[in-house]
Amino acid sequence: MAVPGTWIRYTWSSVQAVLERRDHVGLLLPLSAVLVIPKRALDEDRLDELHQLLARCTARPKI
C-alpha cells in the first residue's frame, strides 16, 4: 500500500476480513486500512486466482 511519502507492507496473514461485493473486493487491514480491488481490473482467471489466494492465505472470516 502506498501513502504519499511512505510505503506500508502487510502480510497476507494480517488481512482481518475480506468483503466481496458485485464490483469490488475489499481487504480490511490493521490500523483501519482498507485495500479495494476493483473487479473490472481483473480478468476472470485473475479473479479466480485472487479468490484462491485469499482462501489459502487468510484465516479471517469473509463478510
BALOBA-1460 file (C-alpha; in Angstrom, 3 decimals):
// residues 63
<rec num="1" residu="m" x="0.000" y="0.000" z="0.000"/>
<rec num="2" residu="a" x="1.469" y="3.388" z="-0.936"/>
<rec num="3" residu="v" x="0.799" y="6.536" z="1.023"/>
<rec num="4" residu="p" x="2.455" y="9.788" z="-0.121"/>
<rec num="5" residu="g" x="5.999" y="9.733" z="1.209"/>
<rec num="6" residu="t" x="5.912" y="6.182" z="2.573"/>
<rec num="7" residu="w" x="5.253" y="2.517" z="1.822"/>
<rec num="8" residu="i" x="3.340" y="0.147" z="4.077"/>
<rec num="9" residu="r" x="3.615" y="-3.607" z="3.575"/>
<rec num="10" residu="y" x="1.120" y="-6.060" z="5.015"/>
<rec num="11" residu="t" x="1.437" y="-9.827" z="5.082"/>
<rec num="12" residu="w" x="-1.493" y="-11.906" z="3.873"/>
<rec num="13" residu="s" x="-1.990" y="-13.128" z="7.434"/>
<rec num="14" residu="s" x="-2.671" y="-9.554" z="8.553"/>
<rec num="15" residu="v" x="-5.866" y="-9.377" z="6.463"/>
<rec num="16" residu="q" x="-8.626" y="-9.081" z="9.057"/>
<rec num="17" residu="a" x="-11.593" y="-9.577" z="6.740"/>
<rec num="18" residu="v" x="-12.479" y="-9.881" z="3.074"/>
<rec num="19" residu="l" x="-15.536" y="-8.040" z="1.817"/>
<rec num="20" residu="e" x="-16.685" y="-9.088" z="-1.635"/>
<rec num="21" residu="r" x="-19.294" y="-7.110" z="-3.483"/>
<rec num="22" residu="r" x="-20.551" y="-7.104" z="-7.067"/>
<rec num="23" residu="d" x="-17.965" y="-4.579" z="-8.285"/>
<rec num="24" residu="h" x="-15.018" y="-4.949" z="-5.919"/>
<rec num="25" residu="v" x="-13.125" y="-6.979" z="-3.326"/>
<rec num="26" residu="g" x="-12.149" y="-5.140" z="-0.139"/>
<rec num="27" residu="l" x="-9.405" y="-6.240" z="2.239"/>
<rec num="28" residu="l" x="-9.618" y="-4.920" z="5.800"/>
<rec num="29" residu="l" x="-6.119" y="-4.413" z="7.172"/>
<rec num="30" residu="p" x="-4.658" y="-3.300" z="10.507"/>
<rec num="31" residu="l" x="-4.800" y="0.358" z="11.574"/>
<rec num="32" residu="s" x="-8.174" y="0.834" z="9.834"/>
<rec num="33" residu="a" x="-6.636" y="0.485" z="6.371"/>
<rec num="34" residu="v" x="-8.762" y="-0.846" z="3.517"/>
<rec num="35" residu="l" x="-7.455" y="-2.039" z="0.174"/>
<rec num="36" residu="v" x="-10.153" y="-2.010" z="-2.519"/>
<rec num="37" residu="i" x="-9.563" y="-4.060" z="-5.658"/>
<rec num="38" residu="p" x="-11.984" y="-3.223" z="-8.491"/>
<rec num="39" residu="k" x="-13.104" y="-6.426" z="-10.207"/>
<rec num="40" residu="r" x="-13.011" y="-4.685" z="-13.581"/>
<rec num="41" residu="a" x="-9.203" y="-4.556" z="-13.198"/>
<rec num="42" residu="l" x="-9.017" y="-8.372" z="-13.211"/>
<rec num="43" residu="d" x="-9.932" y="-10.796" z="-15.942"/>
<rec num="44" residu="e" x="-11.838" y="-13.945" z="-14.932"/>
<rec num="45" residu="d" x="-8.668" y="-16.038" z="-14.457"/>
<rec num="46" residu="r" x="-7.008" y="-13.404" z="-12.247"/>
<rec num="47" residu="l" x="-10.160" y="-13.039" z="-10.154"/>
<rec num="48" residu="d" x="-10.196" y="-16.815" z="-9.624"/>
<rec num="49" residu="e" x="-6.518" y="-16.656" z="-8.613"/>
<rec num="50" residu="l" x="-7.319" y="-13.886" z="-6.115"/>
<rec num="51" residu="h" x="-10.137" y="-15.972" z="-4.601"/>
<rec num="52" residu="q" x="-7.815" y="-18.969" z="-4.269"/>
<rec num="53" residu="l" x="-5.053" y="-16.861" z="-2.743"/>
<rec num="54" residu="l" x="-7.426" y="-15.298" z="-0.220"/>
<rec num="55" residu="a" x="-8.841" y="-18.700" z="0.729"/>
<rec num="56" residu="r" x="-5.347" y="-20.101" z="1.228"/>
<rec num="57" residu="c" x="-3.638" y="-17.153" z="2.905"/>
<rec num="58" residu="t" x="-6.248" y="-15.518" z="5.117"/>
<rec num="59" residu="a" x="-7.634" y="-17.154" z="8.218"/>
<rec num="60" residu="r" x="-10.186" y="-14.429" z="8.826"/>
<rec num="61" residu="p" x="-13.923" y="-14.597" z="8.210"/>
<rec num="62" residu="k" x="-15.397" y="-13.385" z="4.948"/>
<rec num="63" residu="i" x="-18.036" y="-10.684" z="5.365"/>
